[in-house]
Amino acid sequence: MLRIKFVIIVSILVLFSPKGIAQLNWVNHEIEWMFNDELSLGDTVLNSNNSSINAHFVFEMLSSDTIQFGINNRWGDWLFNQNTLHVENDSYTFILRPIFNLQSGTSKYLSTRRGGFATGTIGEKFKWVSSFYENYQKFDPRIRNKVNRTNVSPGESEVKILDESYDYSVSTGGFSYEPSTFYKVTAGYGKNFIGNGYRSLLLSDAAGNYPFLRNDITIGRVKYTSIIGEFLDFTNTMSSDGLKRKKYGSFHYLDVLASKRLKLAFFEAVVWEADSAARLDLEVNYLNPFVLFRPVEFNIGSPDNMLIGLNGSWAAHSSVLLYGQVILDELHSSNLLNQPTWWGNKYGFQMGVKFHRLPIKNLVVLGEHNLVRPFTYSHKTSGKNYGHNFNSLAHPYGANFRDYVGVINYRIRRINFNSRMVYLIGGEESSSDVSNGTDIFKPYTNREFEQGYKIGYGEGYQQLFLDAKCGYILNPKYMLMLEIGYQSRTEWFKDTKENHHYLYGGIRTSLFNLYYDY
């Protein structure tokens, strides 16, 4: 099997970032909802597929003039209306913004994130991003149990456990170069997100950061994206120095604006593991951005993990967007029809509706349903599953679930109201040795049966997550917000019911997504 070293690519990727577990933050859903009217203008073919490198430049797209404070005092204007530092001339730009989160609440809730991120341009074609923050965090019992088991904060990095609190730091960096309107290359430590909804079943930002190289080609109504990423298999330490085993993924995404209201996209991905020495290897055959993976996989006799999927959206009305996804993982049509509970029927789908650009300005209402069958995203080893850094590359719960998401967001100038509800039905793992199909890091060969797998198989689990908050935008240039809210998590598990809830408040920069609602 032809293989090449990944050293050259990784050297490029780390150009703007220190080594270690890194985090390049995807601009969060709240910004999308708060400024939906501006971000959803025009053809939406580009809105379903983006990288966290380029998403940092969303602030330049927002017209914050409408919520500017009229302050004559220089320092007051700098504090409430301007970037921390902004240098711009004909050759380059440099912008420095803080990352800050000081929130506390009842039930020992605490988050103290502090750091900064910088963005810049050189000429008109080159952009770069670099950021770093440290965090001291206390989670609610469910997330705390997950972190204690994995030593990884969801969507972030490996942690240092300090009794019931956790300390960790996150750094990132990357660049993009756009030599023409048809082509753009992006590289860095970061994330990619494919979809129109709150979740993504194809490729999401739920896992921690990873080095990636991305190519985007846009011709008219068609956008084609190829991504190569390097991931960590935290369940395997394959060398004496403790180096975690590497795994790799290659992703293709073809997005077509079929009509003014309809867009359709085809997705395919393959994940493979590195050699037994945990070193850097890359399968040459998967580097070709213009080849279909399935024939290549068959031709080289590969046992790697292959997934295909679809993404689509339809603007049924100027204020109504219908969207959805389908993910297929080793699906056999004959078994799907004749043996619907067969373990190998590995698939999932998403259906959603978004009401936006309504007569009530800056009101967004979203409803979404996701379903993923048991054993989807898993493989014979964790080195080939659809995960990274103990997190799923798709839905944060993994597999074997259905959930219902509801969001209402309303902004009046600098005041923002947000409420979110997630109701999830799944099956928790009942044994450390046997897989019920939920934990994608368990080999699917460790299953009990061949038949009988339905959504919720295993230890029956239900969760109702609620979060409601009111925020005031202190500075729109980097979304510094003064916030107060209420959060509740009710769980039904093994004939017991538990509820954990707390009031919280503080000041934070609303910059990226972190998912604790699963």
N, C-alpha and C positions, 0 to 999 in steps of 0.2 A: 504493500500500500504506500503510495507516494505521500511523503510528509515533508514539511519544511518548518524551520524554526520561526517562532513568532516574535523573535527579539526585535527585528527592525520595526515592525508595526507597533509593538509595545513602547519602544523608544519614542516614537512619534507621539503616542497617546499620552505619555507622561511628561511631555515637554513643558506643560504649564501646571503640573501637579506633583506634590511629593508622593512617594510610595506609600502603600498601605491601603486599608479599606477606605474608599473615597466616596463622596456624595456630591453629585452635581444635580442640583435641585430642579425638578420639573415645576414650572409655574402652576400654582395650585388652582383647584376648581373654583375657589371663592373669587379669585380675580376674574376668571372666565364668567362667573355668574354676575358679579358686581358691574362689569363693563361689557356685558354681553352685546348690547346694541352696537358698540364700536367694533368688537372683535368678530362679530358674525356677519358683517357687511360683505357683499360681493359673493362670488362663487365660493362654495364651502369645500371644494375638492382638497384644499390644502389643510383644512382644519382637523381632519381625522388622523393625521400622521405627522408627528413632530418629534424633535429631539430636545432634551433639556438644555443643550448648548444654545440653540437658537431661541428657545423659549424665554431665556433671560432678557432678551431684547424686546419683550412685549411691552415694557414700560414706555419705550419710545413711541409705541403705537397708540397709547392712551392720551386722550385730550383732557389733562387734569386742569386745564384753565377754567372749566366750568365749576370746579370745586376749590379754586384757589382762595386763600384768605387775602383780603386787601390789607396788608400790613406795611406800614411805612418804615418801621424799624428794621434795620438791616439784619440784626441777629434773629429777630422774630420771623422774618421772611425766610431766612436760612433754615430755621428749625422746623417750620410748618409747611414750607412750599418748595424747598430746593433739595437737591442731592447733597450729601455730605461734602463731596468734592466733585467738581465738574470742570474739566479742561477740554477745550475744543478749538481746533484751528483747521486750516485747509488740508493738513497732512494726517492728522490723527485725532481721536477723542479718547478721553480717559474719565471714567465715572466710578466713584467709590460710594458704596452704600453699606449701612450696617445690617447685621443679622442679630436680632435681639428678641428674647422671649423670657419674660419674668412673669410667671403665672403661679398662683397658689389658690388652694381651695380647701374645702372640708374633706374629711376622710384621707388626710395626709397627701392630697394631690399637690405636686410641685414640678415645675419645669423652669430651668434656668439656662436658656440657650444664649450664647453670646459669641459674636464673631463679625465677619464682614465679607462682602463680595464686591469684586471689581469687574467691570466690563470695559471693552475698548474696541476701537476700530483703527486700522491702518489703511489709509486710502478708502476707496469705496467698496472693496471686494473682500477684505479680510476682517474678521471679528474674532475676539477672544474673550474668555471668561475665566476667572479664578476666584475661589472662595474657601473659607475655613470657618468652622465654629466648634466650640466645645459645649457639652451639655451635661447637666446633672439632673436626673429625671427620676420621678416616682410614678409608677403605673398603677392602674386598678388591678384587682386580683387576677383576672383572666389573662391580661397581657403580661403581668408579672410572672405568672406560671410559665408562659411561653418563653419569655426571656431567660428565666432560670434554667429551662430545659435546653435552650439552644445557645445561650451566651451571645445572642444577637438581638439588637433592638430592631423591631420591624421596619423595614425600608431604609435602615441606616447602616450601622456597623457593629462590629464586635464590641462588647461592653466589659467594663470592670464592675463586678458585683460588690456592692457595699451594703450588706444587710438587706434592707428593703428598697434601696436606691441603687442607681446605676450611673456610672461615669464613663463618658466616651467622647471622642472627638471625630470630626468629619471634615475632610478636605476634598477639593475638587479642582478641575481645570479642563480647558479644551478650547478648540478654535473651529471656525468654519471659513471656507474660502469659496467664493462664487465668481469664477472667471467669466461667466456669461449668464444670461437669463435662463439658459437651458440646463445648466449643470452646477451643482454645489457639492463639495466634499466637507464632511464634518468628522472630527476626531476628538476623543477626550474620555475622561471618566464621567459617566453620567447614566442617563436612562432614556428610553424611548417609549412612546405611548401611541397605540393604534386604536382608534375608536372615537365615537361621538358621545359616549356616555360617561357615567361616574366610574364604572368598572370597565375593564377590557379583558376579554377571554382569549385574545390573540397575543398581545404583548403590552404589558402595563408597567407602571412605575411603582408597583408594590414592593419589589425587591430592592436591595441595596444597589449602589452604583457599581458599574463595571466598565472596563476599557472597551471602546468600540470604534470602529471605522465605518462610516456611513457615506453612501453616494446617492444623490437625488438627481434624477433627470426629469425635467418637465418640458413637454412639447404640447402646446395647445391645451386640450382638455384631459391630457393623460400625464400622470406623475408616476414614475417608477422609482422605488427605493430598494437598495440592497444594504444590509447591515451585517457586519461580522463582529461578534463580541466574545470576550473571554470571561468565564465565570469561575466561581470557587465552589468546590464540593466540600463543605465543612464537615460532612460525616466521615470523610476519609482523610487520614494522615498517612501518606504513603512513603515518607522518607524520614530518615533518622533525625533531621534537623527540624521536624515539625511542619514542614511546608505542606500546605493543603493541596489536595489534588486539583489540577486544573481541568476545566471542561470548556467546550467551545460551542458556539451557535452561529448559524448563518440563516438570515431571514430575507425573504423577498416579498415585496408588497407592490402590487400594480393597482393604482387608483384611477378610475375613469369617471369623468363627469358626463354621464350618458345623455343627460338633458339638463335644462335649466334647473329642474327640481330634483332630479334623480342622480345619485352617484353610487357606483358599485366598485368593489375592490376584491382582488384575489390575494390570498396570503399563503405562504408556505414557509416552513422552518425545519431545520434539522439540528439536533444536538448530539455531540459526540464527546467522549472522554479522552483525556491525555493518556500517555503511557503510564506504566506502573511505577515509574520513578517520579511521577508528579511534575515532570518538567514541561517545557513549552513545545507543543507539537500542533500542527495545523494540517488538516486534510486538504490537499491541493484541489481535489475535485469539487469541493464545496466553495472554493473561492470565486468561481465563475459566476458573475452576477446575472448572466443571461441564460442560464440553464435550469431546467426543471429538476428538482432534487430526486424525485421518485425513480426516473429511469437511471440516473447516475447511481443512486443507492443500489438498485438491482444489479447494475452492470459490474460494480466493484464488490458485490457480495457483502455489503455493509450491514451490520446489525444495529445501526444507529437509530435514534428516535426521530421519527418523521411525523410532522403535523401539517395539515392544510386547513384553510379556513376562508370565510367570506365576511366582508363587512359591507354594509349598505345603509343609505339614508335617503329619505324622500321628504322633501318640503311640501307636505300636503296643503299647506297654506303659508302665507308669509309669516305667520305667527306660530305654526305648528310643524315641528320636525319629528318624523318617525325614523327610528334607527334600529339596527340589530346586527348580530354577529352569529356565526356558526363556526365551531371548531371541531374538527374530526381527527381522531387519534386512533389509527389502526381499526377503523370501522369495517365490518363485513356485512354487506347488505342482506345476505341470506339469513345470517344469524339475527340481524336486527328485526326482521319480519317474523321469523319462526321461533327464535329464542330471545325474546326482548330482555330477559334478565341475565343473559350470558355476561360474564365478567369482561369480555373483550369488546363489548359495545361501549367504546370510550368516545364520548362526544359531549358537547355542551352547546348552549345557545343563549342569546341575549335578545330581549325585546324592550324597547324604550320609547318614550314620547317626551318631548321637550316643548313647553309653551314659552315663547319669548317674543320680544319686540311687540308687546301687547299695548293696548290703549293706556294701561297703567304703566308709565315709563319705568324702566329698570326693575320690572318684576319678572322673575324666572320661576317656573314650576316644572319639576322633572319627576317622572315616574319610570321605574326600571325594574325588570325581572331578569334574573340570571339563573341558569340551571346547568350543572355539570355532573355527569354520571360518575359512579365509582371507578377508580383506577385511571381516569383520564389524567394526562400529564406525567404519569409514573412510568417506570421502565424496569428492566431487570436489575439495574444498579442505579444508585443515586448519581453516579457520574454521567448518566444519560437521561435523567429525568428533566422536566421542564422547570428547573429551579436554580436558584443562585443564592449562596450565602444564607441557607436555611429559610429562604422565602421563595414563594412561587413567582414565576415570571408572568403569571396571568392573575387570576383571582387570589387574594390573600388567604382565603380559607383553604385553598387547595382543590379538592374534588369531593364528590358525594354530598351535594347540597343543592338547595334552591334558596334564593333570597329575593326580597322585595325592597326596593329603595325608593324613598320619597324625599324630595328636597323642595323647599320654598325659600327663595332669596329675594329681598326687596331693599333697594338702596334709595335714600333720599339725600342727595348731595353727599355729605360726608358720613351720614349715619347709615349703617347697614344692619338689617335683620336677617338672620339665617336660622332655619330649622331643618333638621335632617332626621329621618327615621329609617332604620334598617331592621327588617324582620328576616331571620335566617332559620332554616330547618336543615339539619344535617345529621350525620352519624359520626360520633367521636370514636377514636380507636380504643379497643377494649384490651389489647395485649401489645406488649413491646415486641413480640416475635411475629405475630400474625397481622396481616394487613386487612382492614375492612374496606380499603379503597379511598380513604380520606387523606391520609398522610402520603403525599407524593414522593417523599424521600424513602419510603419503604419499598422494597422490590415487589412488583406485582406477582412474582413467582411464589411469594409467601402467603398466598390467599388460601382460604379454607376449602372453597367449593368452586365449581365451574359455572353453576347456575344460582339464581336466587338473589341477585344483587339489584336492589332498588335504591332510590334516593333515601338516605337516612339509615342505610344498613349499618349495623353495629350498635353502639350505645346511643340511643335516641337523644338528640340535643336540639333545643330551640333557644333562640335569643331574640330579644327585642331591645334594640339600641336606640336611644333618643338623645338628641343634642339640640339645644336652642340657645341662641346667644344674640346679643346686641353689641355692635362695635361702632366706634367712632374713629374715622380715619384722621390721624394726627398729621401724617405727611403722605400724600398720594404718590410721591416720587419713588418710594420704596415700601409702600403699604404698611407704615407704622400705625398700629391700631390700639386704641384703648378699648378693652373688651370685658364683658361680664356675661356669664352663661350658666346653664344647668345641664348636667349630663347624667343619664341613667342607663344601666345595663341590667336587664332582667333575664335570668337563665333558668331553663327547665332541663334538668339532667338527672337521670336515674331516679325518677319519681320525687325529686326534690326541686324546690324553687329558691333561687337566691336573687337578691336585688342589691346592687351597689350603685349609689348615686351621690352626687356632690355638686355643690355650687363652686364656681371658680371665677376668677377675675385677674386681670393684669394687663400688661402692655406687651405687644409682640409685633414682629414684622411678618406679614402674611405672604409667604413666598413660595411654599412648596407643599406637596401632599404627603401626609403621614396617615396611614390607615390603622386605626385601632378598633374599628366598628365591625368586627367579625369574630 
